Amino acid sequence: MGWVAFLIISSGGAAGSPQLTGVLLWLWVLSLLKLIHRLVAAELAKNSFAVGLNAYLVADYMKQLHGQGQAGEAGQDEVKVPPYFVMGEEKLHIEARPQGYRIDRASMPSLSIDDSRHLVTVDRIWRLSSSGDPLLASCPHIKDLCLSFALFKLQLRRFIGCPLAEAGCYSAMAFVQDGLLNGSPERVFQVVETELSFLTDFLYSKLTVFYASGWWFPALNTILVLATWISCFAAGGAIVHDMTNPGTALAVDYLVLRNYLHDHDTIFHVIVGLDLVVSVSFIVAIMFTEGWEITNYVCSDWIKVSTICEYARRPSWRKSTWARRKLSRVLRLRAMQQWDDRFCQISIMQLRFCYCGCVSRQVDRIVKATVVVPGAVKSAIVETLRTNQGRLGNGELSLQRNGVADKLIWACRISAGDDNAELGSLSEQILMWHVATSLAELKRSQGAHGKLDSDNAGDGESDQVIVATRLSRYCAYLVALKPGLLPEHRVWAEELYEGVVEEVTRVLARCAGPVVRYERAATCLGGSMNATLKKASKLGRQLVEELGDEGLTWKVLADFWVELILYLAPSENVTSHSKSLRRGGEFITLLWALLGHAGIVKRPESTDISV
């Protein structure tokens, strides 16, 4: 809009022929209409129960739901899901009361799949699928997409500051255990990844405005975009027409410039060429931006959820083969933006060229590796959640389960005031176990000339080795570069990491030589001045030498890291997770969201167990 206004004003109100002036004025009017249109839609969304007030409505609905002791309809043996909102809750009879919003239960839909009322809940979609609906049978992922959308609305409460009525409730854990964890691990993570994608769109994109306004906003916006495209083509044609026809303002200016620069052909062509490039670039940029916005919405998961909810409300659509065929094409469109299923890896036990821990941490920020989250890691996390049934520990539970708690329990004792505790913080425990895991990896890899480089050696690794090493390096990455996602103070974690890295660099440079071997590294680390590294050396020797069985060693390490990452995930620090979503998201945010749906929103006060 500013560029068009500049062209009109700079030419004294007559930018060439009347046709060109009219096209430019029309472009400016269209830009103004789009701005007004977007401001009006944003204001409507802000005051709508579908968007701006939705988190408060959902929070009060969940209090009402749990207050009545209802976790959902369990009439279907296939899947048991609560009646979480998907769409249409803004159309219910809502009363504002001193304690918050209250929804009239009489306005809720019945259990019949032929109910045409506006509200669509997760259990309603499940019942429709269980009835053998052809569309949902041909697109089975749509059920989980609706579940992700409902979970996104529940998760949004934490970002708005609303209380979670289901925190600590058995029904919440039962829902996760029976409704989510019964599926494949890939499905569990896909549901949560899609949920966080919805959340990221809501917080940081314009898709929410499209969704909040129903069908009128996308339709009107599409009309304005098409009109803008046509006007851009018309503007380009008018510019070419004016430049090639004598007597127009552009042709006169073009001729004057050419006569003035007739002895400077190179300069003339450069100036004219830049003029054309800038004009064409602006036109192309406008068309691309407008087109991308529409394409992003049409292919987004938001429109898929809107489509399937409208389908659930209309029995006539479900009876029409033609409607099902057309809708299936929309539901199969691939979203333009999807969750990046990767996490970062950092290893402390590597040769470095600088002893300064602060510099090493900044170098780690640049050269950190990024790998796809292995399926073995997802499977191990899901299996641990099923086994522990909501119990969290910083490794003690896994040590007890593997029968090695009597030897290794000291490496999990954390207490700020207890003189018998070996560790002072979770960050120290992470670094100690990370170095110990690296020592075990060195011992295992000595057949490959003792090089600690198994990032690309996954073909010969067991699932337990993959789980232990990948989670160990990811937790080291959290301490080094994302301490805000951990319970301790950020500066404390950074200084601890820098001190450990400085000492590891000195030890490896002085003692290990060009080839890092287990025995020499363990001995040098044991003689280090750094207390954390001394403990790590002791723990590494226990894991490698005292346990005796390499298979048991890696099982202990894999189970420990899975339990620890789940222990680290619950947090009330919503701000750090919000920032991570803006930058693409973190793996620990996935676990934070998953545990939140199970009613686990903070770590237990104590994890002590009897040995």
C-alpha positions as CSV (number, residue, x, y, z in Angstrom):
1,M,0.0,0.0,0.0
2,G,2.8,2.4,0.8
3,W,4.6,1.7,-2.5
4,V,1.5,2.4,-4.5
5,A,0.8,5.6,-2.6
6,F,4.4,6.7,-3.2
7,L,4.0,6.1,-7.0
8,I,0.8,8.2,-7.1
9,I,2.1,11.0,-4.9
10,S,5.6,11.2,-6.5
11,S,4.1,11.7,-9.9
12,G,1.9,14.6,-8.7
13,G,-1.3,12.5,-8.8
14,A,-0.9,11.6,-12.5
15,A,1.3,8.5,-12.8
16,G,1.1,8.3,-16.5
17,S,-2.1,7.7,-18.4
18,P,-5.6,7.8,-16.8
19,Q,-5.6,4.0,-17.1
20,L,-2.4,3.5,-15.1
21,T,-3.5,6.1,-12.5
22,G,-6.8,4.3,-12.1
23,V,-5.2,0.9,-11.7
24,L,-2.7,2.3,-9.1
25,L,-5.6,4.0,-7.2
26,W,-7.6,0.7,-7.3
27,L,-4.5,-1.2,-5.9
28,W,-4.3,1.3,-3.1
29,V,-8.0,1.0,-2.3
30,L,-7.7,-2.9,-2.3
31,S,-4.7,-2.6,0.1
32,L,-6.7,-0.4,2.4
33,L,-9.7,-2.7,2.3
34,K,-7.5,-5.7,3.2
35,L,-6.0,-3.8,6.1
36,I,-9.5,-2.8,7.4
37,H,-10.7,-6.3,6.8
38,R,-7.9,-7.8,8.8
39,L,-8.3,-5.4,11.7
40,V,-12.0,-6.1,11.9
41,A,-11.4,-9.8,11.8
42,A,-8.7,-9.6,14.5
43,E,-11.0,-7.6,16.8
44,L,-13.8,-10.1,16.3
45,A,-11.5,-13.0,17.0
46,K,-10.2,-11.2,20.2
47,N,-13.7,-11.0,21.6
48,S,-14.9,-14.4,20.4
49,F,-15.4,-17.6,22.4
50,A,-13.9,-19.4,19.5
51,V,-10.5,-17.7,19.8
52,G,-9.8,-14.9,22.2
53,L,-11.9,-16.1,25.1
54,N,-11.7,-19.8,24.3
55,A,-9.1,-20.7,26.8
56,Y,-11.2,-19.3,29.7
57,L,-14.3,-21.1,28.4
58,V,-12.4,-24.4,28.1
59,A,-10.9,-24.0,31.6
60,D,-14.3,-23.5,33.2
61,Y,-15.8,-26.3,31.1
62,M,-13.1,-28.6,32.3
63,K,-13.8,-27.6,35.9
64,Q,-17.5,-28.3,35.3
65,L,-16.7,-31.6,33.6
66,H,-14.4,-32.9,36.4
67,G,-16.7,-31.5,39.1
68,Q,-19.3,-33.8,37.8
69,G,-16.9,-36.7,37.9
70,Q,-17.2,-37.4,34.2
71,A,-14.1,-38.4,32.2
72,G,-16.1,-39.1,29.0
73,E,-18.4,-41.6,27.5
74,A,-17.0,-45.1,27.7
75,G,-19.6,-46.7,25.6
76,Q,-17.1,-47.7,22.9
77,D,-14.7,-50.5,23.7
78,E,-12.4,-49.4,20.8
79,V,-11.4,-46.0,22.2
80,K,-12.3,-44.2,25.4
81,V,-12.1,-40.5,25.0
82,P,-13.6,-37.6,27.0
83,P,-16.0,-35.1,25.4
84,Y,-13.3,-32.5,24.8
85,F,-14.3,-29.6,22.5
86,V,-13.2,-29.6,18.9
87,M,-15.4,-26.9,17.4
88,G,-18.7,-25.1,18.0
89,E,-18.5,-24.4,21.7
90,E,-19.1,-20.7,21.1
91,K,-22.6,-21.6,20.0
92,L,-23.6,-23.2,23.3
93,H,-25.7,-21.5,25.9
94,I,-22.9,-19.8,28.0
95,E,-23.6,-18.0,31.3
96,A,-21.1,-15.7,33.0
97,R,-21.1,-16.3,36.7
98,P,-18.9,-15.0,39.6
99,Q,-16.8,-18.2,39.5
100,G,-16.5,-18.1,35.7
101,Y,-18.3,-19.3,32.6
102,R,-20.9,-22.1,32.9
103,I,-22.3,-24.1,30.0
104,D,-25.8,-25.3,30.0
105,R,-25.6,-29.1,29.7
106,A,-28.9,-29.1,27.8
107,S,-27.2,-27.4,24.9
108,M,-24.7,-30.2,24.6
109,P,-25.2,-32.7,21.8
110,S,-26.7,-36.1,22.3
111,L,-25.0,-39.4,21.8
112,S,-26.6,-39.8,18.4
113,I,-24.3,-39.4,15.4
114,D,-27.2,-37.8,13.5
115,D,-27.3,-34.9,15.9
116,S,-27.0,-31.7,13.8
117,R,-26.2,-29.3,16.6
118,H,-23.2,-27.1,16.2
119,L,-20.9,-28.5,18.9
120,V,-18.5,-31.2,17.8
121,T,-16.5,-33.1,20.5
122,V,-13.8,-35.7,20.2
123,D,-16.0,-38.5,21.3
124,R,-18.6,-37.5,18.7
125,I,-15.9,-37.9,16.0
126,W,-14.9,-41.3,17.5
127,R,-18.5,-42.5,17.4
128,L,-18.9,-41.4,13.8
129,S,-15.7,-43.3,12.9
130,S,-16.8,-46.4,14.8
131,S,-20.1,-46.3,12.9
132,G,-18.2,-47.2,9.7
133,D,-18.3,-43.8,8.1
134,P,-16.7,-44.1,4.6
135,L,-14.9,-40.7,4.7
136,L,-13.3,-41.3,8.1
137,A,-12.4,-44.9,7.0
138,S,-10.6,-43.5,3.9
139,C,-8.8,-40.8,6.0
140,P,-8.1,-42.5,9.3
141,H,-5.6,-39.8,10.4
142,I,-8.5,-37.3,10.7
143,K,-9.6,-38.8,14.0
144,D,-6.2,-38.0,15.5
145,L,-6.1,-34.6,13.8
146,C,-9.3,-33.7,15.7
147,L,-7.9,-35.1,18.9
148,S,-4.8,-32.9,18.4
149,F,-7.0,-29.9,17.9
150,A,-8.9,-30.6,21.1
151,L,-5.7,-31.1,23.0
152,F,-4.3,-27.8,21.6
153,K,-7.3,-26.0,23.2
154,L,-6.6,-27.7,26.5
155,Q,-2.9,-26.8,26.2
156,L,-3.6,-23.2,25.4
157,R,-4.9,-22.7,29.0
158,R,-1.3,-23.0,30.3
159,F,-0.1,-20.2,28.0
160,I,-3.0,-17.9,29.0
161,G,-2.5,-18.6,32.7
162,C,-5.7,-20.5,33.3
163,P,-5.7,-23.3,36.0
164,L,-5.8,-27.0,34.9
165,A,-8.8,-28.7,36.5
166,E,-7.4,-32.1,35.6
167,A,-4.0,-31.6,37.2
168,G,-3.3,-34.6,39.4
169,C,-6.6,-36.3,38.5
170,Y,-6.8,-40.0,37.8
171,S,-9.1,-39.5,34.9
172,A,-6.5,-37.5,33.1
173,M,-3.9,-40.2,33.5
174,A,-6.4,-42.8,32.5
175,F,-7.1,-40.9,29.3
176,V,-3.5,-40.8,28.4
177,Q,-2.9,-44.4,29.3
178,D,-6.0,-45.8,27.6
179,G,-6.6,-43.2,24.8
180,L,-3.0,-42.3,23.7
181,L,-0.4,-44.7,24.9
182,N,-2.4,-47.8,23.6
183,G,-1.5,-46.8,20.1
184,S,1.9,-47.0,18.4
185,P,4.7,-44.7,19.7
186,E,4.8,-42.9,16.4
187,R,1.1,-42.1,16.7
188,V,1.5,-40.8,20.2
189,F,4.2,-38.4,19.2
190,Q,2.4,-37.4,16.0
191,V,-0.7,-36.4,17.9
192,V,1.3,-34.2,20.3
193,E,3.4,-32.8,17.4
194,T,0.3,-31.7,15.5
195,E,-1.2,-30.3,18.7
196,L,1.9,-28.1,19.2
197,S,1.8,-27.1,15.5
198,F,-1.7,-25.8,16.1
199,L,-0.5,-24.0,19.2
200,T,2.4,-22.4,17.3
201,D,0.0,-21.2,14.6
202,F,-2.3,-19.8,17.2
203,L,0.4,-17.8,18.9
204,Y,2.6,-16.7,16.0
205,S,0.6,-16.9,12.7
206,K,-2.5,-15.4,11.0
207,L,-4.3,-18.7,10.6
208,T,-6.2,-18.1,13.8
209,V,-7.9,-15.1,12.2
210,F,-9.0,-17.2,9.3
211,Y,-10.4,-19.9,11.6
212,A,-12.1,-17.5,14.0
213,S,-14.2,-15.8,11.4
214,G,-15.9,-18.8,10.0
215,W,-16.3,-19.1,6.2
216,W,-16.8,-15.4,5.5
217,F,-13.3,-14.2,6.2
218,P,-11.5,-16.8,3.9
219,A,-14.1,-16.2,1.2
220,L,-13.8,-12.4,1.3
221,N,-10.0,-12.6,1.6
222,T,-9.9,-14.8,-1.4
223,I,-11.9,-12.3,-3.4
224,L,-9.6,-9.5,-2.4
225,V,-6.5,-11.6,-3.3
226,L,-7.9,-12.4,-6.7
227,A,-8.7,-8.7,-7.3
228,T,-5.2,-7.8,-6.2
229,W,-3.7,-10.3,-8.7
230,I,-5.8,-9.0,-11.5
231,S,-4.9,-5.4,-10.6
232,C,-1.1,-6.3,-10.5
233,F,-1.4,-7.8,-14.0
234,A,-3.3,-4.7,-15.1
235,A,-0.7,-2.4,-13.5
236,G,2.1,-4.2,-15.3
237,G,0.3,-4.0,-18.6
238,A,-0.4,-0.3,-18.1
239,I,3.2,0.5,-17.4
240,V,4.4,-1.3,-20.5
241,H,1.7,0.4,-22.6
242,D,2.7,3.9,-21.3
243,M,6.4,3.3,-21.9
244,T,5.9,2.2,-25.5
245,N,3.3,4.8,-26.6
246,P,4.5,8.4,-27.3
247,G,2.7,11.2,-25.5
248,T,2.2,9.5,-22.1
249,A,4.0,10.8,-19.1
250,L,6.1,7.6,-18.7
251,A,7.1,7.7,-22.4
252,V,8.1,11.4,-22.1
253,D,10.1,10.8,-18.9
254,Y,11.7,7.7,-20.5
255,L,12.7,9.8,-23.6
256,V,14.1,12.6,-21.6
257,L,16.2,10.3,-19.5
258,R,17.4,8.5,-22.7
259,N,18.4,11.8,-24.3
260,Y,20.2,12.9,-21.2
261,L,22.2,9.7,-20.9
262,H,22.7,8.9,-24.6
263,D,26.5,9.1,-24.2
264,H,26.4,6.9,-21.2
265,D,24.8,3.7,-22.5
266,T,26.0,1.5,-19.7
267,I,24.7,3.8,-17.0
268,F,21.4,4.3,-18.9
269,H,20.7,0.6,-19.1
270,V,21.7,0.0,-15.5
271,I,19.3,2.7,-14.3
272,V,16.4,1.7,-16.5
273,G,17.1,-2.0,-15.7
274,L,17.0,-1.4,-11.9
275,D,13.9,0.6,-12.3
276,L,12.2,-2.2,-14.1
277,V,13.6,-4.9,-11.7
278,V,12.3,-3.0,-8.6
279,S,8.8,-2.5,-10.1
280,V,8.5,-6.1,-11.3
281,S,9.9,-7.4,-8.0
282,F,7.2,-5.4,-6.0
283,I,4.5,-6.8,-8.2
284,V,5.8,-10.4,-7.9
285,A,6.3,-10.1,-4.2
286,I,2.7,-8.8,-3.7
287,M,1.3,-11.7,-5.8
288,F,3.5,-14.3,-4.1
289,T,2.6,-13.1,-0.6
290,E,-1.1,-13.1,-1.2
291,G,-1.0,-16.5,-2.9
292,W,1.1,-18.0,-0.2
293,E,-1.3,-16.9,2.5
294,I,-4.3,-18.5,0.7
295,T,-2.4,-21.7,-0.1
296,N,-1.1,-22.0,3.4
297,Y,-4.6,-21.8,4.8
298,V,-6.2,-24.1,2.2
299,C,-3.6,-26.8,2.9
300,S,-3.5,-26.2,6.6
301,D,-4.7,-28.6,9.2
302,W,-7.1,-25.9,10.5
303,I,-9.3,-26.2,7.4
304,K,-9.3,-30.0,7.6
305,V,-10.6,-29.8,11.1
306,S,-13.2,-27.2,10.1
307,T,-14.2,-29.4,7.2
308,I,-14.6,-32.6,9.2
309,C,-16.6,-30.8,11.9
310,E,-19.0,-29.4,9.2
311,Y,-19.2,-32.9,7.8
312,A,-20.2,-34.3,11.3
313,R,-22.9,-31.7,11.6
314,R,-24.5,-32.4,8.2
315,P,-26.2,-35.8,7.7
316,S,-26.9,-34.8,4.1
317,W,-23.1,-34.6,3.4
318,R,-22.5,-38.0,4.9
319,K,-25.2,-39.5,2.7
320,S,-23.7,-37.9,-0.5
321,T,-21.0,-39.9,-2.4
322,W,-20.1,-36.8,-4.4
323,A,-19.6,-34.7,-1.2
324,R,-17.5,-37.4,0.4
325,R,-15.3,-37.6,-2.7
326,K,-14.7,-33.9,-2.8
327,L,-14.1,-33.6,0.9
328,S,-11.6,-36.5,0.9
329,R,-9.4,-34.4,-1.6
330,V,-9.3,-31.6,0.9
331,L,-8.5,-33.9,3.8
332,R,-5.5,-35.4,1.9
333,L,-3.8,-32.1,1.3
334,R,-0.4,-31.9,3.0
335,A,0.1,-29.0,5.4
336,M,2.8,-26.5,4.3
337,Q,4.4,-26.2,7.7
338,Q,4.9,-29.3,9.9
339,W,6.7,-30.1,13.1
340,D,10.4,-30.8,12.6
341,D,10.9,-34.2,14.2
342,R,14.6,-33.7,15.2
343,F,16.6,-32.8,18.2
344,C,20.1,-31.4,18.8
345,Q,23.1,-33.4,20.1
346,I,26.2,-32.2,22.0
347,S,29.0,-34.3,23.4
348,I,31.3,-33.0,26.1
349,M,33.9,-35.8,25.5
350,Q,35.4,-34.5,22.4
351,L,38.7,-32.8,21.6
352,R,38.5,-29.0,21.5
353,F,41.0,-26.3,20.5
354,C,40.0,-23.8,23.2
355,Y,40.2,-24.2,26.9
356,C,37.8,-21.4,27.6
357,G,34.4,-22.9,28.6
358,C,32.4,-19.8,27.5
359,V,34.0,-19.9,24.0
360,S,33.4,-23.7,23.8
361,R,29.7,-23.2,24.6
362,Q,29.4,-20.7,21.8
363,V,31.2,-23.0,19.5
364,D,28.8,-25.8,20.5
365,R,25.9,-23.4,19.6
366,I,27.3,-23.2,16.0
367,V,28.5,-26.8,15.4
368,K,25.9,-28.7,17.3
369,A,24.5,-31.8,15.4
370,T,20.8,-32.3,14.7
371,V,19.4,-35.8,14.1
372,V,16.0,-37.3,13.6
373,V,14.4,-38.5,16.8
374,P,14.9,-42.3,16.6
375,G,11.9,-44.6,16.8
376,A,13.7,-46.5,19.6
377,V,13.7,-43.3,21.7
378,K,9.9,-42.8,21.2
379,S,9.2,-46.4,21.9
380,A,11.2,-46.4,25.1
381,I,9.5,-43.2,26.4
382,V,6.0,-44.6,25.7
383,E,6.9,-47.9,27.4
384,T,8.3,-46.2,30.5
385,L,5.1,-44.0,30.7
386,R,3.0,-47.2,30.6
387,T,5.2,-49.0,33.1
388,N,5.5,-46.2,35.7
389,Q,1.9,-45.1,35.3
390,G,2.6,-41.5,36.1
391,R,5.4,-42.0,38.7
392,L,8.4,-39.8,37.9
393,G,11.9,-40.2,39.2
394,N,15.4,-38.9,38.4
395,G,16.7,-42.4,37.6
396,E,16.1,-44.2,40.9
397,L,13.1,-46.1,39.7
398,S,15.0,-47.5,36.7
399,L,18.0,-48.5,38.8
400,Q,15.7,-50.3,41.3
401,R,13.9,-52.0,38.4
402,N,17.2,-53.3,36.9
403,G,18.5,-54.5,40.3
404,V,21.5,-52.1,40.5
405,A,20.2,-49.5,42.9
406,D,22.5,-50.8,45.7
407,K,25.5,-49.9,43.6
408,L,24.4,-46.8,41.7
409,I,21.8,-45.1,43.8
410,W,24.4,-42.6,45.0
411,A,24.5,-41.1,41.5
412,C,20.8,-40.1,41.8
413,R,20.9,-38.5,45.2
414,I,20.3,-34.8,44.9
415,S,19.7,-32.6,47.9
416,A,20.7,-29.0,48.6
417,G,20.8,-29.4,52.3
418,D,21.7,-33.1,52.9
419,D,25.4,-33.7,53.5
420,N,25.0,-37.3,52.5
421,A,23.9,-36.4,49.0
422,E,26.5,-36.7,46.3
423,L,25.0,-34.2,43.9
424,G,23.9,-30.6,44.2
425,S,21.7,-30.2,41.2
426,L,20.0,-31.9,38.3
427,S,22.3,-30.2,35.9
428,E,25.3,-31.8,37.7
429,Q,23.6,-35.2,37.5
430,I,23.0,-34.7,33.8
431,L,26.6,-33.9,33.1
432,M,27.9,-36.6,35.3
433,W,25.8,-39.3,33.7
434,H,26.6,-37.9,30.3
435,V,30.3,-38.2,30.8
436,A,29.8,-41.7,32.3
437,T,27.7,-42.7,29.2
438,S,30.5,-41.4,27.0
439,L,33.0,-43.5,28.8
440,A,30.8,-46.6,28.3
441,E,30.6,-45.6,24.6
442,L,34.4,-45.3,24.5
443,K,34.7,-48.8,25.9
444,R,32.3,-50.1,23.4
445,S,33.9,-48.4,20.4
446,Q,37.5,-49.3,21.1
447,G,37.2,-51.8,18.3
448,A,36.9,-48.8,16.0
449,H,40.3,-47.4,17.1
450,G,38.8,-45.8,20.2
451,K,37.2,-42.8,18.4
452,L,34.1,-41.4,20.0
453,D,32.2,-40.9,16.8
454,S,29.1,-43.0,16.7
455,D,26.7,-40.4,15.3
456,N,26.8,-42.1,11.9
457,A,27.4,-45.6,13.2
458,G,23.8,-46.4,13.9
459,D,23.7,-49.5,11.8
460,G,25.6,-51.6,14.4
461,E,24.0,-50.1,17.5
462,S,21.3,-51.8,19.5
463,D,18.1,-49.9,20.4
464,Q,19.4,-49.5,24.0
465,V,22.6,-47.9,22.8
466,I,20.7,-45.6,20.5
467,V,18.3,-44.5,23.3
468,A,21.1,-44.0,25.9
469,T,23.5,-42.1,23.6
470,R,20.9,-39.9,21.9
471,L,19.2,-38.9,25.0
472,S,22.5,-38.3,26.8
473,R,23.6,-35.9,24.1
474,Y,20.3,-34.2,24.0
475,C,20.3,-33.6,27.8
476,A,23.8,-32.2,27.5
477,Y,22.5,-29.9,24.8
478,L,19.8,-28.7,27.2
479,V,22.4,-27.9,29.9
480,A,24.7,-26.1,27.4
481,L,22.3,-24.1,25.3
482,K,18.7,-24.4,26.7
483,P,19.1,-24.2,30.5
484,G,15.9,-22.2,30.6
485,L,14.0,-25.4,30.0
486,L,15.6,-27.0,33.1
487,P,14.7,-26.5,36.8
488,E,17.9,-24.7,37.9
489,H,18.8,-21.1,37.4
490,R,20.1,-20.5,33.8
491,V,23.3,-18.8,34.9
492,W,24.1,-21.6,37.4
493,A,23.7,-24.3,34.7
494,E,25.8,-22.3,32.2
495,E,28.7,-21.8,34.6
496,L,28.6,-25.5,35.6
497,Y,28.7,-26.6,32.0
498,E,31.6,-24.2,31.2
499,G,33.6,-25.4,34.2
500,V,33.2,-29.1,33.2
501,V,34.0,-28.4,29.5
502,E,37.2,-26.5,30.5
503,E,38.4,-29.3,32.6
504,V,37.5,-32.0,30.1
505,T,39.4,-30.1,27.4
506,R,42.5,-29.9,29.6
507,V,42.3,-33.5,30.7
508,L,41.9,-34.9,27.1
509,A,44.6,-32.6,25.7
510,R,47.1,-33.5,28.5
511,C,46.3,-37.2,29.1
512,A,44.4,-38.8,26.3
513,G,46.5,-37.8,23.3
514,P,45.2,-37.9,19.7
515,V,43.3,-41.2,20.2
516,V,40.8,-41.2,23.1
517,R,40.7,-44.6,24.9
518,Y,38.5,-45.7,27.7
519,E,41.1,-46.7,30.4
520,R,43.3,-43.6,29.9
521,A,40.3,-41.2,29.8
522,A,38.7,-42.7,32.9
523,T,42.0,-42.5,34.8
524,C,42.7,-38.9,33.8
525,L,39.1,-37.8,34.6
526,G,39.3,-39.6,38.0
527,G,42.4,-37.5,38.8
528,S,40.8,-34.2,37.7
529,M,40.3,-31.2,40.0
530,N,36.7,-31.0,39.0
531,A,34.4,-32.8,41.4
532,T,31.7,-33.6,38.8
533,L,34.3,-35.3,36.6
534,K,35.6,-37.3,39.5
535,K,32.1,-38.6,40.2
536,A,31.6,-39.2,36.5
537,S,34.8,-41.3,36.3
538,K,33.7,-43.3,39.3
539,L,30.2,-43.9,37.8
540,G,31.7,-44.8,34.4
541,R,33.9,-47.5,36.0
542,Q,31.0,-48.9,37.9
543,L,28.9,-49.1,34.8
544,V,31.6,-50.7,32.7
545,E,33.6,-52.8,35.1
546,E,31.4,-53.7,38.1
547,L,28.2,-54.6,36.3
548,G,30.2,-56.9,34.1
549,D,27.6,-57.4,31.4
550,E,27.7,-55.0,28.5
551,G,24.0,-55.7,27.7
552,L,23.0,-54.8,31.3
553,T,25.2,-51.7,31.2
554,W,23.3,-50.3,28.2
555,K,19.9,-51.3,29.5
556,V,20.6,-49.5,32.8
557,L,21.8,-46.4,30.8
558,A,18.8,-46.4,28.4
559,D,16.3,-46.8,31.2
560,F,18.0,-44.1,33.2
561,W,18.0,-41.5,30.5
562,V,14.4,-42.2,29.5
563,E,13.3,-41.8,33.2
564,L,15.4,-38.7,33.6
565,I,14.1,-36.9,30.5
566,L,10.5,-37.5,31.6
567,Y,11.5,-36.2,35.1
568,L,12.9,-33.0,33.5
569,A,9.9,-32.3,31.3
570,P,7.1,-31.2,33.8
571,S,7.5,-27.5,34.5
572,E,5.4,-24.4,35.2
573,N,7.9,-22.3,33.2
574,V,5.5,-21.7,30.2
575,T,7.5,-18.7,28.9
576,S,10.6,-20.8,28.0
577,H,8.4,-23.4,26.1
578,S,6.6,-20.6,24.3
579,K,10.0,-19.2,23.2
580,S,11.1,-22.6,22.0
581,L,7.9,-23.0,20.0
582,R,8.6,-19.7,18.2
583,R,12.0,-21.1,17.2
584,G,10.7,-24.4,16.0
585,G,10.1,-26.3,19.2
586,E,12.1,-28.7,21.4
587,F,11.8,-32.4,22.0
588,I,11.4,-31.7,25.7
589,T,8.4,-29.5,24.9
590,L,6.6,-32.5,23.4
591,L,7.1,-34.4,26.6
592,W,6.0,-31.4,28.6
593,A,2.8,-31.2,26.7
594,L,2.1,-35.0,26.8
595,L,2.7,-35.2,30.6
596,G,0.5,-32.1,31.0
597,H,-2.5,-34.0,29.5
598,A,-1.8,-36.8,32.0
599,G,-2.3,-34.2,34.8
600,I,1.5,-34.1,35.5
601,V,2.4,-30.4,35.6
602,K,5.3,-30.3,38.1
603,R,8.0,-32.6,39.4
604,P,7.5,-34.6,42.6
605,E,9.0,-33.0,45.7
606,S,11.1,-36.1,46.5
607,T,12.1,-39.2,44.6
608,D,13.7,-41.1,47.5
609,I,13.2,-44.9,47.4
610,S,14.3,-47.6,49.8
611,V,17.1,-49.7,48.6
